């Protein structure tokens, strides 16, 4: 497994609107911060600084479960190394 741990039963398949990366994540939410181009908020801001904005650019395309998780993981891993997403 490349994106999620072995034996993952259920995960989200995401596509990032910012960088176009498609990936799996064990978190399941309508939108999450992209692990490739997004940044977690910086907690070291002073009291006078504006609240940091999180950009949740990765959009949940679908939830994958069971054996499909491993299939998606394999195919996406190949797509990452080959740079071709045309199969989806
Ligand atoms: Zn991104």
PDB file of the backbone (N, CA, C, O) and the ligand in Angstrom, with CONECT records:
HET     ZN  A 101       1
ATOM      1  N   UNK A   1       0.850  -1.195   0.000  1.00  0.00           N
ATOM      2  CA  UNK A   1       0.000   0.000   0.000  1.00  0.00           C
ATOM      3  C   UNK A   1       0.885   1.245   0.000  1.00  0.00           C
ATOM      4  O   UNK A   1       1.946   1.285   0.623  1.00  0.00           O
ATOM      5  N   UNK A   2       0.425   2.217  -0.694  1.00  0.00           N
ATOM      6  CA  UNK A   2       1.245   3.401  -0.911  1.00  0.00           C
ATOM      7  C   UNK A   2       0.654   4.621  -0.188  1.00  0.00           C
ATOM      8  O   UNK A   2       1.364   5.357   0.498  1.00  0.00           O
ATOM      9  N   UNK A   3      -0.636   4.814  -0.353  1.00  0.00           N
ATOM     10  CA  UNK A   3      -1.288   5.995   0.213  1.00  0.00           C
ATOM     11  C   UNK A   3      -1.865   5.746   1.601  1.00  0.00           C
ATOM     12  O   UNK A   3      -1.857   6.636   2.451  1.00  0.00           O
ATOM     13  N   UNK A   4      -2.359   4.554   1.825  1.00  0.00           N
ATOM     14  CA  UNK A   4      -3.019   4.242   3.097  1.00  0.00           C
ATOM     15  C   UNK A   4      -2.388   2.973   3.678  1.00  0.00           C
ATOM     16  O   UNK A   4      -1.787   2.187   2.946  1.00  0.00           O
ATOM     17  N   UNK A   5      -2.523   2.774   4.989  1.00  0.00           N
ATOM     18  CA  UNK A   5      -1.918   1.577   5.600  1.00  0.00           C
ATOM     19  C   UNK A   5      -2.546   0.287   5.089  1.00  0.00           C
ATOM     20  O   UNK A   5      -3.682   0.283   4.613  1.00  0.00           O
ATOM     21  N   UNK A   6      -1.796  -0.810   5.192  1.00  0.00           N
ATOM     22  CA  UNK A   6      -2.340  -2.125   4.855  1.00  0.00           C
ATOM     23  C   UNK A   6      -3.608  -2.363   5.654  1.00  0.00           C
ATOM     24  O   UNK A   6      -3.769  -1.853   6.763  1.00  0.00           O
ATOM     25  N   UNK A   7      -4.494  -3.136   5.078  1.00  0.00           N
ATOM     26  CA  UNK A   7      -5.739  -3.523   5.758  1.00  0.00           C
ATOM     27  C   UNK A   7      -6.698  -2.353   5.935  1.00  0.00           C
ATOM     28  O   UNK A   7      -7.650  -2.447   6.710  1.00  0.00           O
ATOM     29  N   UNK A   8      -6.459  -1.253   5.227  1.00  0.00           N
ATOM     30  CA  UNK A   8      -7.430  -0.161   5.307  1.00  0.00           C
ATOM     31  C   UNK A   8      -8.735  -0.618   4.654  1.00  0.00           C
ATOM     32  O   UNK A   8      -8.749  -1.072   3.510  1.00  0.00           O
ATOM     33  N   UNK A   9      -9.826  -0.488   5.404  1.00  0.00           N
ATOM     34  CA  UNK A   9     -11.110  -0.995   4.919  1.00  0.00           C
ATOM     35  C   UNK A   9     -11.883   0.066   4.154  1.00  0.00           C
ATOM     36  O   UNK A   9     -12.705  -0.239   3.290  1.00  0.00           O
ATOM     37  N   UNK A  10     -11.601   1.323   4.491  1.00  0.00           N
ATOM     38  CA  UNK A  10     -12.429   2.378   3.960  1.00  0.00           C
ATOM     39  C   UNK A  10     -11.582   3.643   3.912  1.00  0.00           C
ATOM     40  O   UNK A  10     -10.921   3.983   4.893  1.00  0.00           O
ATOM     41  N   UNK A  11     -11.598   4.328   2.803  1.00  0.00           N
ATOM     42  CA  UNK A  11     -10.863   5.583   2.733  1.00  0.00           C
ATOM     43  C   UNK A  11     -11.491   6.480   1.683  1.00  0.00           C
ATOM     44  O   UNK A  11     -12.389   6.069   0.948  1.00  0.00           O
ATOM     45  N   UNK A  12     -11.013   7.685   1.625  1.00  0.00           N
ATOM     46  CA  UNK A  12     -11.550   8.644   0.674  1.00  0.00           C
ATOM     47  C   UNK A  12     -10.611   8.774  -0.520  1.00  0.00           C
ATOM     48  O   UNK A  12      -9.387   8.732  -0.390  1.00  0.00           O
ATOM     49  N   UNK A  13     -11.228   8.931  -1.680  1.00  0.00           N
ATOM     50  CA  UNK A  13     -10.460   9.173  -2.900  1.00  0.00           C
ATOM     51  C   UNK A  13     -10.653  10.649  -3.222  1.00  0.00           C
ATOM     52  O   UNK A  13     -11.775  11.106  -3.438  1.00  0.00           O
ATOM     53  N   UNK A  14      -9.554  11.386  -3.253  1.00  0.00           N
ATOM     54  CA  UNK A  14      -9.616  12.837  -3.376  1.00  0.00           C
ATOM     55  C   UNK A  14      -8.940  13.322  -4.645  1.00  0.00           C
ATOM     56  O   UNK A  14      -8.020  12.699  -5.176  1.00  0.00           O
ATOM     57  N   UNK A  15      -9.436  14.461  -5.108  1.00  0.00           N
ATOM     58  CA  UNK A  15      -8.745  15.161  -6.189  1.00  0.00           C
ATOM     59  C   UNK A  15      -8.569  16.604  -5.743  1.00  0.00           C
ATOM     60  O   UNK A  15      -9.517  17.254  -5.302  1.00  0.00           O
ATOM     61  N   UNK A  16      -7.342  17.094  -5.866  1.00  0.00           N
ATOM     62  CA  UNK A  16      -7.040  18.453  -5.420  1.00  0.00           C
ATOM     63  C   UNK A  16      -7.332  19.460  -6.516  1.00  0.00           C
ATOM     64  O   UNK A  16      -6.899  19.304  -7.658  1.00  0.00           O
ATOM     65  N   UNK A  17      -8.080  20.502  -6.148  1.00  0.00           N
ATOM     66  CA  UNK A  17      -8.382  21.556  -7.122  1.00  0.00           C
ATOM     67  C   UNK A  17      -7.192  22.474  -7.339  1.00  0.00           C
ATOM     68  O   UNK A  17      -7.114  23.194  -8.335  1.00  0.00           O
ATOM     69  N   UNK A  18      -6.267  22.435  -6.389  1.00  0.00           N
ATOM     70  CA  UNK A  18      -5.113  23.312  -6.485  1.00  0.00           C
ATOM     71  C   UNK A  18      -4.046  22.765  -7.416  1.00  0.00           C
ATOM     72  O   UNK A  18      -3.603  23.453  -8.336  1.00  0.00           O
ATOM     73  N   UNK A  19      -3.629  21.514  -7.174  1.00  0.00           N
ATOM     74  CA  UNK A  19      -2.510  20.972  -7.948  1.00  0.00           C
ATOM     75  C   UNK A  19      -2.920  19.787  -8.827  1.00  0.00           C
ATOM     76  O   UNK A  19      -2.111  19.277  -9.602  1.00  0.00           O
ATOM     77  N   UNK A  20      -4.188  19.348  -8.704  1.00  0.00           N
ATOM     78  CA  UNK A  20      -4.658  18.276  -9.569  1.00  0.00           C
ATOM     79  C   UNK A  20      -4.266  16.875  -9.138  1.00  0.00           C
ATOM     80  O   UNK A  20      -4.580  15.902  -9.824  1.00  0.00           O
ATOM     81  N   UNK A  21      -3.581  16.764  -8.006  1.00  0.00           N
ATOM     82  CA  UNK A  21      -3.162  15.445  -7.530  1.00  0.00           C
ATOM     83  C   UNK A  21      -4.364  14.621  -7.090  1.00  0.00           C
ATOM     84  O   UNK A  21      -5.282  15.134  -6.449  1.00  0.00           O
ATOM     85  N   UNK A  22      -4.349  13.347  -7.438  1.00  0.00           N
ATOM     86  CA  UNK A  22      -5.379  12.434  -6.954  1.00  0.00           C
ATOM     87  C   UNK A  22      -4.731  11.482  -5.980  1.00  0.00           C
ATOM     88  O   UNK A  22      -3.647  10.958  -6.237  1.00  0.00           O
ATOM     89  N   UNK A  23      -5.391  11.259  -4.863  1.00  0.00           N
ATOM     90  CA  UNK A  23      -4.781  10.423  -3.839  1.00  0.00           C
ATOM     91  C   UNK A  23      -5.841   9.834  -2.931  1.00  0.00           C
ATOM     92  O   UNK A  23      -7.003  10.238  -2.953  1.00  0.00           O
ATOM     93  N   UNK A  24      -5.415   8.873  -2.135  1.00  0.00           N
ATOM     94  CA  UNK A  24      -6.282   8.270  -1.119  1.00  0.00           C
ATOM     95  C   UNK A  24      -5.868   8.798   0.237  1.00  0.00           C
ATOM     96  O   UNK A  24      -4.694   9.066   0.490  1.00  0.00           O
ATOM     97  N   UNK A  25      -6.867   8.943   1.115  1.00  0.00           N
ATOM     98  CA  UNK A  25      -6.551   9.348   2.480  1.00  0.00           C
ATOM     99  C   UNK A  25      -7.524   8.648   3.417  1.00  0.00           C
ATOM    100  O   UNK A  25      -8.711   8.519   3.117  1.00  0.00           O
ATOM    101  N   UNK A  26      -7.006   8.199   4.555  1.00  0.00           N
ATOM    102  CA  UNK A  26      -7.876   7.501   5.505  1.00  0.00           C
ATOM    103  C   UNK A  26      -8.902   8.441   6.123  1.00  0.00           C
ATOM    104  O   UNK A  26      -9.931   7.998   6.632  1.00  0.00           O
ATOM    105  N   UNK A  27      -8.621   9.739   6.077  1.00  0.00           N
ATOM    106  CA  UNK A  27      -9.620  10.693   6.551  1.00  0.00           C
ATOM    107  C   UNK A  27     -10.735  10.776   5.527  1.00  0.00           C
ATOM    108  O   UNK A  27     -10.484  10.776   4.322  1.00  0.00           O
ATOM    109  N   UNK A  28     -11.952  10.845   6.003  1.00  0.00           N
ATOM    110  CA  UNK A  28     -13.063  11.006   5.074  1.00  0.00           C
ATOM    111  C   UNK A  28     -13.827  12.269   5.444  1.00  0.00           C
ATOM    112  O   UNK A  28     -14.466  12.337   6.494  1.00  0.00           O
ATOM    113  N   UNK A  29     -13.754  13.255   4.580  1.00  0.00           N
ATOM    114  CA  UNK A  29     -14.435  14.529   4.784  1.00  0.00           C
ATOM    115  C   UNK A  29     -14.711  15.107   3.399  1.00  0.00           C
ATOM    116  O   UNK A  29     -14.037  14.754   2.431  1.00  0.00           O
ATOM    117  N   UNK A  30     -15.703  15.995   3.303  1.00  0.00           N
ATOM    118  CA  UNK A  30     -16.016  16.573   1.980  1.00  0.00           C
ATOM    119  C   UNK A  30     -14.811  17.268   1.346  1.00  0.00           C
ATOM    120  O   UNK A  30     -14.603  17.189   0.135  1.00  0.00           O
ATOM    121  N   UNK A  31     -14.029  17.944   2.172  1.00  0.00           N
ATOM    122  CA  UNK A  31     -12.815  18.617   1.695  1.00  0.00           C
ATOM    123  C   UNK A  31     -11.741  18.469   2.757  1.00  0.00           C
ATOM    124  O   UNK A  31     -12.029  18.557   3.950  1.00  0.00           O
ATOM    125  N   UNK A  32     -10.511  18.245   2.334  1.00  0.00           N
ATOM    126  CA  UNK A  32      -9.402  18.213   3.287  1.00  0.00           C
ATOM    127  C   UNK A  32      -8.257  19.056   2.721  1.00  0.00           C
ATOM    128  O   UNK A  32      -8.246  19.408   1.542  1.00  0.00           O
ATOM    129  N   UNK A  33      -7.310  19.364   3.581  1.00  0.00           N
ATOM    130  CA  UNK A  33      -6.136  20.099   3.129  1.00  0.00           C
ATOM    131  C   UNK A  33      -5.288  19.156   2.279  1.00  0.00           C
ATOM    132  O   UNK A  33      -4.987  18.038   2.697  1.00  0.00           O
ATOM    133  N   UNK A  34      -4.913  19.599   1.109  1.00  0.00           N
ATOM    134  CA  UNK A  34      -4.112  18.763   0.225  1.00  0.00           C
ATOM    135  C   UNK A  34      -2.738  18.504   0.842  1.00  0.00           C
ATOM    136  O   UNK A  34      -2.040  19.447   1.215  1.00  0.00           O
ATOM    137  N   UNK A  35      -2.344  17.232   0.952  1.00  0.00           N
ATOM    138  CA  UNK A  35      -1.033  16.942   1.539  1.00  0.00           C
ATOM    139  C   UNK A  35       0.123  17.317   0.608  1.00  0.00           C
ATOM    140  O   UNK A  35       1.281  17.315   1.027  1.00  0.00           O
ATOM    141  N   UNK A  36      -0.185  17.637  -0.643  1.00  0.00           N
ATOM    142  CA  UNK A  36       0.878  17.944  -1.610  1.00  0.00           C
ATOM    143  C   UNK A  36       1.107  19.436  -1.773  1.00  0.00           C
ATOM    144  O   UNK A  36       2.252  19.881  -1.864  1.00  0.00           O
ATOM    145  N   UNK A  37       0.020  20.223  -1.810  1.00  0.00           N
ATOM    146  CA  UNK A  37       0.220  21.658  -1.997  1.00  0.00           C
ATOM    147  C   UNK A  37      -0.358  22.477  -0.849  1.00  0.00           C
ATOM    148  O   UNK A  37      -0.090  23.674  -0.747  1.00  0.00           O
ATOM    149  N   UNK A  38      -1.141  21.851   0.008  1.00  0.00           N
ATOM    150  CA  UNK A  38      -1.746  22.583   1.108  1.00  0.00           C
ATOM    151  C   UNK A  38      -0.836  22.617   2.312  1.00  0.00           C
ATOM    152  O   UNK A  38       0.130  21.857   2.395  1.00  0.00           O
ATOM    153  N   UNK A  39      -1.142  23.495   3.240  1.00  0.00           N
ATOM    154  CA  UNK A  39      -0.349  23.578   4.451  1.00  0.00           C
ATOM    155  C   UNK A  39      -1.261  23.582   5.654  1.00  0.00           C
ATOM    156  O   UNK A  39      -2.305  24.235   5.656  1.00  0.00           O
ATOM    157  N   UNK A  40      -0.872  22.868   6.651  1.00  0.00           N
ATOM    158  CA  UNK A  40      -1.606  22.930   7.905  1.00  0.00           C
ATOM    159  C   UNK A  40      -1.381  24.320   8.488  1.00  0.00           C
ATOM    160  O   UNK A  40      -0.328  24.923   8.277  1.00  0.00           O
ATOM    161  N   UNK A  41      -2.362  24.823   9.215  1.00  0.00           N
ATOM    162  CA  UNK A  41      -2.206  26.174   9.775  1.00  0.00           C
ATOM    163  C   UNK A  41      -1.027  26.255  10.725  1.00  0.00           C
ATOM    164  O   UNK A  41      -0.738  25.325  11.478  1.00  0.00           O
ATOM    165  N   UNK A  42      -0.358  27.389  10.667  1.00  0.00           N
ATOM    166  CA  UNK A  42       0.784  27.625  11.535  1.00  0.00           C
ATOM    167  C   UNK A  42       0.279  28.065  12.907  1.00  0.00           C
ATOM    168  O   UNK A  42      -0.354  29.113  13.035  1.00  0.00           O
ATOM    169  N   UNK A  43       0.559  27.268  13.919  1.00  0.00           N
ATOM    170  CA  UNK A  43       0.025  27.561  15.250  1.00  0.00           C
ATOM    171  C   UNK A  43       0.867  28.574  16.014  1.00  0.00           C
ATOM    172  O   UNK A  43       0.546  28.916  17.152  1.00  0.00           O
ATOM    173  N   UNK A  44       1.929  29.049  15.401  1.00  0.00           N
ATOM    174  CA  UNK A  44       2.828  29.944  16.114  1.00  0.00           C
ATOM    175  C   UNK A  44       2.524  31.418  15.878  1.00  0.00           C
ATOM    176  O   UNK A  44       3.391  32.267  16.082  1.00  0.00           O
ATOM    177  N   UNK A  45       1.318  31.726  15.455  1.00  0.00           N
ATOM    178  CA  UNK A  45       0.998  33.122  15.192  1.00  0.00           C
ATOM    179  C   UNK A  45       0.811  33.889  16.487  1.00  0.00           C
ATOM    180  O   UNK A  45       0.333  33.344  17.482  1.00  0.00           O
ATOM    181  N   UNK A  46       1.186  35.138  16.465  1.00  0.00           N
ATOM    182  CA  UNK A  46       1.014  35.992  17.634  1.00  0.00           C
ATOM    183  C   UNK A  46      -0.423  36.463  17.736  1.00  0.00           C
ATOM    184  O   UNK A  46      -1.218  36.253  16.820  1.00  0.00           O
ATOM    185  N   UNK A  47      -0.758  37.104  18.854  1.00  0.00           N
ATOM    186  CA  UNK A  47      -2.155  37.541  19.070  1.00  0.00           C
ATOM    187  C   UNK A  47      -2.603  38.615  18.088  1.00  0.00           C
ATOM    188  O   UNK A  47      -3.800  38.791  17.861  1.00  0.00           O
ATOM    189  N   UNK A  48      -1.653  39.330  17.508  1.00  0.00           N
ATOM    190  CA  UNK A  48      -2.030  40.397  16.582  1.00  0.00           C
ATOM    191  C   UNK A  48      -2.095  39.946  15.137  1.00  0.00           C
ATOM    192  O   UNK A  48      -2.559  40.677  14.261  1.00  0.00           O
ATOM    193  N   UNK A  49      -1.621  38.725  14.899  1.00  0.00           N
ATOM    194  CA  UNK A  49      -1.647  38.222  13.531  1.00  0.00           C
ATOM    195  C   UNK A  49      -3.047  37.744  13.170  1.00  0.00           C
ATOM    196  O   UNK A  49      -3.793  37.268  14.026  1.00  0.00           O
ATOM    197  N   UNK A  50      -3.391  37.874  11.904  1.00  0.00           N
ATOM    198  CA  UNK A  50      -4.686  37.325  11.486  1.00  0.00           C
ATOM    199  C   UNK A  50      -4.670  35.805  11.587  1.00  0.00           C
ATOM    200  O   UNK A  50      -3.613  35.183  11.474  1.00  0.00           O
ATOM    201  N   UNK A  51      -5.816  35.219  11.795  1.00  0.00           N
ATOM    202  CA  UNK A  51      -5.899  33.761  11.834  1.00  0.00           C
ATOM    203  C   UNK A  51      -5.453  33.190  10.497  1.00  0.00           C
ATOM    204  O   UNK A  51      -5.880  33.660   9.442  1.00  0.00           O
ATOM    205  N   UNK A  52      -4.597  32.179  10.540  1.00  0.00           N
ATOM    206  CA  UNK A  52      -4.164  31.594   9.268  1.00  0.00           C
ATOM    207  C   UNK A  52      -5.339  30.895   8.597  1.00  0.00           C
ATOM    208  O   UNK A  52      -6.205  30.316   9.253  1.00  0.00           O
ATOM    209  N   UNK A  53      -5.340  30.964   7.295  1.00  0.00           N
ATOM    210  CA  UNK A  53      -6.431  30.341   6.552  1.00  0.00           C
ATOM    211  C   UNK A  53      -5.987  28.981   6.051  1.00  0.00           C
ATOM    212  O   UNK A  53      -4.913  28.844   5.466  1.00  0.00           O
ATOM    213  N   UNK A  54      -6.800  28.002   6.277  1.00  0.00           N
ATOM    214  CA  UNK A  54      -6.459  26.702   5.706  1.00  0.00           C
ATOM    215  C   UNK A  54      -7.165  26.579   4.371  1.00  0.00           C
ATOM    216  O   UNK A  54      -8.345  26.899   4.227  1.00  0.00           O
ATOM    217  N   UNK A  55      -6.417  26.115   3.423  1.00  0.00           N
ATOM    218  CA  UNK A  55      -7.014  25.927   2.104  1.00  0.00           C
ATOM    219  C   UNK A  55      -7.328  24.448   1.923  1.00  0.00           C
ATOM    220  O   UNK A  55      -6.436  23.630   1.696  1.00  0.00           O
ATOM    221  N   UNK A  56      -8.594  24.126   2.027  1.00  0.00           N
ATOM    222  CA  UNK A  56      -8.991  22.733   1.854  1.00  0.00           C
ATOM    223  C   UNK A  56      -9.344  22.513   0.395  1.00  0.00           C
ATOM    224  O   UNK A  56     -10.507  22.578  -0.004  1.00  0.00           O
ATOM    225  N   UNK A  57      -8.324  22.256  -0.377  1.00  0.00           N
ATOM    226  CA  UNK A  57      -8.524  22.209  -1.826  1.00  0.00           C
ATOM    227  C   UNK A  57      -8.767  20.811  -2.366  1.00  0.00           C
ATOM    228  O   UNK A  57      -9.187  20.641  -3.510  1.00  0.00           O
ATOM    229  N   UNK A  58      -8.497  19.803  -1.529  1.00  0.00           N
ATOM    230  CA  UNK A  58      -8.707  18.445  -2.001  1.00  0.00           C
ATOM    231  C   UNK A  58     -10.160  18.054  -1.755  1.00  0.00           C
ATOM    232  O   UNK A  58     -10.635  18.075  -0.620  1.00  0.00           O
ATOM    233  N   UNK A  59     -10.854  17.703  -2.818  1.00  0.00           N
ATOM    234  CA  UNK A  59     -12.278  17.421  -2.748  1.00  0.00           C
ATOM    235  C   UNK A  59     -12.509  15.915  -2.801  1.00  0.00           C
ATOM    236  O   UNK A  59     -11.920  15.207  -3.617  1.00  0.00           O
ATOM    237  N   UNK A  60     -13.376  15.447  -1.917  1.00  0.00           N
ATOM    238  CA  UNK A  60     -13.701  14.023  -1.904  1.00  0.00           C
ATOM    239  C   UNK A  60     -14.445  13.652  -3.186  1.00  0.00           C
ATOM    240  O   UNK A  60     -15.523  14.178  -3.463  1.00  0.00           O
ATOM    241  N   UNK A  61     -13.866  12.754  -3.953  1.00  0.00           N
ATOM    242  CA  UNK A  61     -14.524  12.296  -5.178  1.00  0.00           C
ATOM    243  C   UNK A  61     -15.467  11.152  -4.836  1.00  0.00           C
ATOM    244  O   UNK A  61     -16.628  11.145  -5.244  1.00  0.00           O
ATOM    245  N   UNK A  62     -14.954  10.186  -4.082  1.00  0.00           N
ATOM    246  CA  UNK A  62     -15.793   9.096  -3.633  1.00  0.00           C
ATOM    247  C   UNK A  62     -15.140   8.369  -2.472  1.00  0.00           C
ATOM    248  O   UNK A  62     -13.940   8.489  -2.229  1.00  0.00           O
ATOM    249  N   UNK A  63     -15.961   7.613  -1.765  1.00  0.00           N
ATOM    250  CA  UNK A  63     -15.446   6.779  -0.689  1.00  0.00           C
ATOM    251  C   UNK A  63     -15.237   5.390  -1.268  1.00  0.00           C
ATOM    252  O   UNK A  63     -16.134   4.828  -1.896  1.00  0.00           O
ATOM    253  N   UNK A  64     -14.053   4.842  -1.054  1.00  0.00           N
ATOM    254  CA  UNK A  64     -13.789   3.489  -1.539  1.00  0.00           C
ATOM    255  C   UNK A  64     -13.663   2.552  -0.344  1.00  0.00           C
ATOM    256  O   UNK A  64     -13.117   2.903   0.702  1.00  0.00           O
ATOM    257  N   UNK A  65     -14.187   1.348  -0.541  1.00  0.00           N
ATOM    258  CA  UNK A  65     -14.229   0.396   0.568  1.00  0.00           C
ATOM    259  C   UNK A  65     -13.802  -0.985   0.113  1.00  0.00           C
ATOM    260  O   UNK A  65     -13.867  -1.319  -1.070  1.00  0.00           O
ATOM    261  N   UNK A  66     -13.361  -1.786   1.081  1.00  0.00           N
ATOM    262  CA  UNK A  66     -13.067  -3.190   0.839  1.00  0.00           C
ATOM    263  C   UNK A  66     -11.893  -3.382  -0.116  1.00  0.00           C
ATOM    264  O   UNK A  66     -10.894  -2.665  -0.050  1.00  0.00           O
ATOM    265  N   UNK A  67     -12.035  -4.362  -1.003  1.00  0.00           N
ATOM    266  CA  UNK A  67     -10.929  -4.709  -1.908  1.00  0.00           C
ATOM    267  C   UNK A  67     -10.586  -3.567  -2.856  1.00  0.00           C
ATOM    268  O   UNK A  67      -9.463  -3.469  -3.351  1.00  0.00           O
ATOM    269  N   UNK A  68     -11.567  -2.707  -3.101  1.00  0.00           N
ATOM    270  CA  UNK A  68     -11.348  -1.604  -4.038  1.00  0.00           C
ATOM    271  C   UNK A  68     -10.256  -0.662  -3.537  1.00  0.00           C
ATOM    272  O   UNK A  68      -9.551  -0.033  -4.326  1.00  0.00           O
ATOM    273  N   UNK A  69     -10.127  -0.576  -2.195  1.00  0.00           N
ATOM    274  CA  UNK A  69      -9.101   0.291  -1.618  1.00  0.00           C
ATOM    275  C   UNK A  69      -7.728  -0.101  -2.151  1.00  0.00           C
ATOM    276  O   UNK A  69      -6.955   0.744  -2.603  1.00  0.00           O
ATOM    277  N   UNK A  70      -7.441  -1.393  -2.089  1.00  0.00           N
ATOM    278  CA  UNK A  70      -6.125  -1.857  -2.522  1.00  0.00           C
ATOM    279  C   UNK A  70      -5.934  -1.632  -4.020  1.00  0.00           C
ATOM    280  O   UNK A  70      -4.842  -1.288  -4.473  1.00  0.00           O
ATOM    281  N   UNK A  71      -7.007  -1.830  -4.777  1.00  0.00           N
ATOM    282  CA  UNK A  71      -6.931  -1.633  -6.229  1.00  0.00           C
ATOM    283  C   UNK A  71      -6.623  -0.164  -6.556  1.00  0.00           C
ATOM    284  O   UNK A  71      -5.736   0.135  -7.356  1.00  0.00           O
ATOM    285  N   UNK A  72      -7.365   0.728  -5.928  1.00  0.00           N
ATOM    286  CA  UNK A  72      -7.138   2.154  -6.164  1.00  0.00           C
ATOM    287  C   UNK A  72      -5.734   2.542  -5.752  1.00  0.00           C
ATOM    288  O   UNK A  72      -5.050   3.300  -6.441  1.00  0.00           O
ATOM    289  N   UNK A  73      -5.314   2.004  -4.608  1.00  0.00           N
ATOM    290  CA  UNK A  73      -3.992   2.342  -4.110  1.00  0.00           C
ATOM    291  C   UNK A  73      -2.923   1.936  -5.127  1.00  0.00           C
ATOM    292  O   UNK A  73      -2.007   2.702  -5.426  1.00  0.00           O
ATOM    293  N   UNK A  74      -3.059   0.726  -5.646  1.00  0.00           N
ATOM    294  CA  UNK A  74      -2.087   0.233  -6.625  1.00  0.00           C
ATOM    295  C   UNK A  74      -2.089   1.076  -7.895  1.00  0.00           C
ATOM    296  O   UNK A  74      -1.043   1.488  -8.397  1.00  0.00           O
ATOM    297  N   UNK A  75      -3.298   1.317  -8.395  1.00  0.00           N
ATOM    298  CA  UNK A  75      -3.396   2.046  -9.657  1.00  0.00           C
ATOM    299  C   UNK A  75      -2.928   3.487  -9.513  1.00  0.00           C
ATOM    300  O   UNK A  75      -2.255   4.021 -10.394  1.00  0.00           O
ATOM    301  N   UNK A  76      -3.292   4.119  -8.384  1.00  0.00           N
ATOM    302  CA  UNK A  76      -2.854   5.495  -8.165  1.00  0.00           C
ATOM    303  C   UNK A  76      -1.347   5.562  -7.980  1.00  0.00           C
ATOM    304  O   UNK A  76      -0.705   6.518  -8.414  1.00  0.00           O
ATOM    305  N   UNK A  77      -0.785   4.553  -7.338  1.00  0.00           N
ATOM    306  CA  UNK A  77       0.666   4.516  -7.163  1.00  0.00           C
ATOM    307  C   UNK A  77       1.352   4.444  -8.521  1.00  0.00           C
ATOM    308  O   UNK A  77       2.359   5.113  -8.756  1.00  0.00           O
ATOM    309  N   UNK A  78       0.804   3.633  -9.404  1.00  0.00           N
ATOM    310  CA  UNK A  78       1.357   3.532 -10.754  1.00  0.00           C
ATOM    311  C   UNK A  78       1.211   4.862 -11.487  1.00  0.00           C
ATOM    312  O   UNK A  78       2.117   5.310 -12.190  1.00  0.00           O
ATOM    313  N   UNK A  79       0.042   5.480 -11.301  1.00  0.00           N
ATOM    314  CA  UNK A  79      -0.205   6.750 -11.983  1.00  0.00           C
ATOM    315  C   UNK A  79       0.770   7.812 -11.498  1.00  0.00           C
ATOM    316  O   UNK A  79       1.228   8.648 -12.277  1.00  0.00           O
ATOM    317  N   UNK A  80       1.088   7.775 -10.199  1.00  0.00           N
ATOM    318  CA  UNK A  80       2.026   8.752  -9.648  1.00  0.00           C
ATOM    319  C   UNK A  80       3.398   8.573 -10.283  1.00  0.00           C
ATOM    320  O   UNK A  80       4.040   9.542 -10.690  1.00  0.00           O
ATOM    321  N   UNK A  81       3.836   7.330 -10.361  1.00  0.00           N
ATOM    322  CA  UNK A  81       5.172   7.114 -10.904  1.00  0.00           C
ATOM    323  C   UNK A  81       5.184   7.302 -12.422  1.00  0.00           C
ATOM    324  O   UNK A  81       6.190   7.719 -12.996  1.00  0.00           O
ATOM    325  N   UNK A  82       4.047   6.986 -13.069  1.00  0.00           N
ATOM    326  CA  UNK A  82       3.991   7.125 -14.525  1.00  0.00           C
ATOM    327  C   UNK A  82       3.503   8.482 -14.979  1.00  0.00           C
ATOM    328  O   UNK A  82       3.674   8.856 -16.139  1.00  0.00           O
ATOM    329  N   UNK A  83       2.889   9.227 -14.055  1.00  0.00           N
ATOM    330  CA  UNK A  83       2.408  10.550 -14.396  1.00  0.00           C
ATOM    331  C   UNK A  83       1.208  10.566 -15.321  1.00  0.00           C
ATOM    332  O   UNK A  83       0.946  11.575 -15.976  1.00  0.00           O
ATOM    333  N   UNK A  84       0.463   9.450 -15.386  1.00  0.00           N
ATOM    334  CA  UNK A  84      -0.671   9.398 -16.304  1.00  0.00           C
ATOM    335  C   UNK A  84      -1.932   9.040 -15.533  1.00  0.00           C
ATOM    336  O   UNK A  84      -2.012   7.965 -14.938  1.00  0.00           O
ATOM    337  N   UNK A  85      -2.916   9.931 -15.539  1.00  0.00           N
ATOM    338  CA  UNK A  85      -4.158   9.670 -14.827  1.00  0.00           C
ATOM    339  C   UNK A  85      -5.274   9.268 -15.782  1.00  0.00           C
ATOM    340  O   UNK A  85      -6.433   9.172 -15.378  1.00  0.00           O
ATOM    341  N   UNK A  86      -4.944   9.041 -17.002  1.00  0.00           N
ATOM    342  CA  UNK A  86      -5.982   8.821 -18.014  1.00  0.00           C
ATOM    343  C   UNK A  86      -6.839   7.595 -17.818  1.00  0.00           C
ATOM    344  O   UNK A  86      -7.926   7.499 -18.388  1.00  0.00           O
ATOM    345  N   UNK A  87      -6.369   6.660 -17.024  1.00  0.00           N
ATOM    346  CA  UNK A  87      -7.115   5.412 -16.857  1.00  0.00           C
ATOM    347  C   UNK A  87      -8.362   5.546 -16.013  1.00  0.00           C
ATOM    348  O   UNK A  87      -9.265   4.715 -16.108  1.00  0.00           O
ATOM    349  N   UNK A  88      -8.429   6.565 -15.197  1.00  0.00           N
ATOM    350  CA  UNK A  88      -9.567   6.672 -14.271  1.00  0.00           C
ATOM    351  C   UNK A  88     -10.818   7.129 -15.012  1.00  0.00           C
ATOM    352  O   UNK A  88     -11.877   7.277 -14.403  1.00  0.00           O
TER     353      UNK A  88
HETATM  354 ZN    ZN A 101      -2.911  20.013  -4.064  1.00  0.00          ZN
END
